């Protein structure tokens, strides 16, 4: 029983880390695009 709960917890942590990575990537991409756009104008 304990092992199953641990696995579910680990999977949740991995999901959270992936989501955080995607959000960070989006923020970084948005910043870069904004900078490029501002420099090109």
DSSP file (Angstrom, degrees, kcal/mol; ACC not computed):
  #  RESIDUE AA STRUCTURE BP1 BP2  ACC     N-H-->O    O-->H-N    N-H-->O    O-->H-N    TCO  KAPPA ALPHA  PHI   PSI    X-CA   Y-CA   Z-CA
    1    1 A X     >        0   0    0      0, 0.0     4,-1.8     0, 0.0     5,-0.2   0.000 360.0 360.0 360.0 -44.8    0.0    0.0    0.0
    2    2 A X  H  >  +     0   0    0      1,-0.2     4,-2.2     2,-0.2     5,-0.2   0.898 360.0  54.2 -63.8 -40.0    2.8    2.4    0.9
    3    3 A X  H  > S+     0   0    0      1,-0.2     4,-2.3     2,-0.2    -1,-0.2   0.890 106.4  51.9 -63.3 -39.2    4.7    1.8   -2.3
    4    4 A X  H  > S+     0   0    0      1,-0.2     4,-2.3     2,-0.2    -1,-0.2   0.928 110.1  48.1 -63.0 -44.9    1.6    2.6   -4.4
    5    5 A X  H  X S+     0   0    0     -4,-1.8     4,-2.3     1,-0.2    -1,-0.2   0.896 110.9  51.7 -62.7 -40.0    1.1    5.9   -2.7
    6    6 A X  H  X S+     0   0    0     -4,-2.2     4,-2.6     2,-0.2    -1,-0.2   0.913 109.2  50.1 -63.0 -43.0    4.8    6.8   -3.1
    7    7 A X  H  X S+     0   0    0     -4,-2.3     4,-2.5     1,-0.2    -2,-0.2   0.917 110.6  49.0 -62.3 -43.6    4.6    6.0   -6.8
    8    8 A X  H  X S+     0   0    0     -4,-2.3     4,-2.1     1,-0.2    -1,-0.2   0.904 111.8  49.7 -62.8 -41.0    1.6    8.2   -7.2
    9    9 A X  H  X S+     0   0    0     -4,-2.3     4,-2.3     2,-0.2    -2,-0.2   0.915 110.8  49.4 -63.0 -44.4    3.3   11.0   -5.3
   10   10 A X  H  X S+     0   0    0     -4,-2.6     4,-2.4     1,-0.2    -2,-0.2   0.910 109.8  51.2 -61.8 -42.9    6.4   10.7   -7.5
   11   11 A X  H  X S+     0   0    0     -4,-2.5     4,-2.3     1,-0.2    -1,-0.2   0.894 109.7  50.6 -62.5 -39.3    4.3   10.8  -10.6
   12   12 A X  H  X S+     0   0    0     -4,-2.1     4,-2.4     2,-0.2    -1,-0.2   0.903 109.4  50.6 -63.7 -41.8    2.7   14.0   -9.4
   13   13 A X  H  X S+     0   0    0     -4,-2.3     4,-2.4     2,-0.2    -2,-0.2   0.910 109.8  50.0 -63.0 -42.1    6.0   15.6   -8.6
   14   14 A X  H  X S+     0   0    0     -4,-2.4     4,-2.5     2,-0.2    -1,-0.2   0.915 110.5  50.4 -62.2 -43.1    7.2   14.7  -12.1
   15   15 A X  H  X S+     0   0    0     -4,-2.3     4,-2.6     1,-0.2    -2,-0.2   0.914 110.6  49.2 -61.3 -43.8    4.1   16.3  -13.6
   16   16 A X  H  X S+     0   0    0     -4,-2.4     4,-2.6     1,-0.2    -1,-0.2   0.908 111.2  49.9 -62.5 -42.1    4.6   19.5  -11.6
   17   17 A X  H  X S+     0   0    0     -4,-2.4     4,-2.3     2,-0.2    -2,-0.2   0.904 111.0  49.0 -64.5 -41.0    8.2   19.7  -12.7
   18   18 A X  H  X S+     0   0    0     -4,-2.5     4,-2.5     2,-0.2    -2,-0.2   0.926 111.9  48.6 -63.5 -44.9    7.2   19.3  -16.3
   19   19 A X  H  X S+     0   0    0     -4,-2.6     4,-2.6     1,-0.2    -2,-0.2   0.913 111.1  50.3 -62.0 -42.5    4.5   21.9  -16.0
   20   20 A X  H  X S+     0   0    0     -4,-2.6     4,-2.5     1,-0.2    -1,-0.2   0.899 110.8  50.2 -62.0 -40.7    7.0   24.3  -14.3
   21   21 A X  H  X S+     0   0    0     -4,-2.3     4,-2.4     2,-0.2    -2,-0.2   0.913 110.5  48.7 -63.0 -44.0    9.5   23.7  -17.1
   22   22 A X  H  X S+     0   0    0     -4,-2.5     4,-2.5     2,-0.2    -2,-0.2   0.920 112.5  48.3 -63.4 -43.9    6.9   24.4  -19.8
   23   23 A X  H  X S+     0   0    0     -4,-2.6     4,-2.5     2,-0.2    -2,-0.2   0.916 112.0  49.1 -62.9 -43.1    5.8   27.6  -18.1
   24   24 A X  H  X S+     0   0    0     -4,-2.5     4,-2.6     1,-0.2    -1,-0.2   0.906 111.2  50.4 -62.7 -41.0    9.4   28.7  -17.7
   25   25 A X  H  X S+     0   0    0     -4,-2.4     4,-2.8     2,-0.2    -2,-0.2   0.915 110.6  49.2 -62.8 -43.8   10.0   27.9  -21.4
   26   26 A X  H  X S+     0   0    0     -4,-2.5     4,-2.7     2,-0.2    -2,-0.2   0.921 112.0  48.3 -62.1 -44.3    7.0   30.0  -22.4
   27   27 A X  H  X S+     0   0    0     -4,-2.5     4,-2.3     2,-0.2    -2,-0.2   0.917 113.2  47.8 -62.2 -44.0    8.0   32.9  -20.3
   28   28 A X  H  X S+     0   0    0     -4,-2.6     4,-2.5     2,-0.2    -2,-0.2   0.925 112.7  48.3 -62.7 -45.9   11.6   32.8  -21.7
   29   29 A X  H  X S+     0   0    0     -4,-2.8     4,-2.8     1,-0.2     5,-0.2   0.915 111.3  50.6 -61.9 -44.0   10.3   32.5  -25.3
   30   30 A X  H  X S+     0   0    0     -4,-2.7     4,-2.4     1,-0.2    -1,-0.2   0.904 110.7  48.9 -61.0 -42.0    7.9   35.4  -24.8
   31   31 A X  H  X S+     0   0    0     -4,-2.3     4,-2.5     2,-0.2    -2,-0.2   0.928 112.7  47.3 -63.5 -45.9   10.7   37.6  -23.3
   32   32 A X  H  X S+     0   0    0     -4,-2.5     4,-2.7     2,-0.2     5,-0.2   0.927 112.6  48.9 -62.4 -45.7   13.0   36.8  -26.3
   33   33 A X  H  X S+     0   0    0     -4,-2.8     4,-2.7     1,-0.2    -1,-0.2   0.915 111.5  50.1 -61.4 -42.8   10.3   37.5  -28.8
   34   34 A X  H  X S+     0   0    0     -4,-2.4     4,-2.6    -5,-0.2    -1,-0.2   0.920 111.6  48.2 -61.6 -43.8    9.4   40.8  -27.1
   35   35 A X  H  X S+     0   0    0     -4,-2.5     4,-2.3     2,-0.2    -2,-0.2   0.933 112.7  47.6 -62.4 -46.2   13.1   41.8  -27.1
   36   36 A X  H  X S+     0   0    0     -4,-2.7     4,-2.2     1,-0.2    -2,-0.2   0.922 113.4  48.6 -61.1 -44.6   13.6   40.9  -30.8
   37   37 A X  H  X S+     0   0    0     -4,-2.7     4,-1.4     1,-0.2    -1,-0.2   0.911 111.9  48.7 -62.4 -42.8   10.4   42.8  -31.7
   38   38 A X  H  < S+     0   0    0     -4,-2.6    -1,-0.2     1,-0.2    -2,-0.2   0.872 113.5  46.9 -66.1 -36.9   11.4   45.9  -29.8
   39   39 A X  H  < S+     0   0    0     -4,-2.3    -1,-0.2     1,-0.2    -2,-0.2   0.846 111.0  51.7 -73.6 -33.5   14.9   45.8  -31.4
   40   40 A X  H  <        0   0    0     -4,-2.2    -1,-0.2     1,-0.2    -2,-0.2   0.746 360.0 360.0 -76.5 -24.2   13.6   45.4  -34.9
   41   41 A X     <        0   0    0     -4,-1.4    -1,-0.2    -5,-0.2    -2,-0.1   0.509 360.0 360.0 -67.6 360.0   11.1   48.3  -34.7
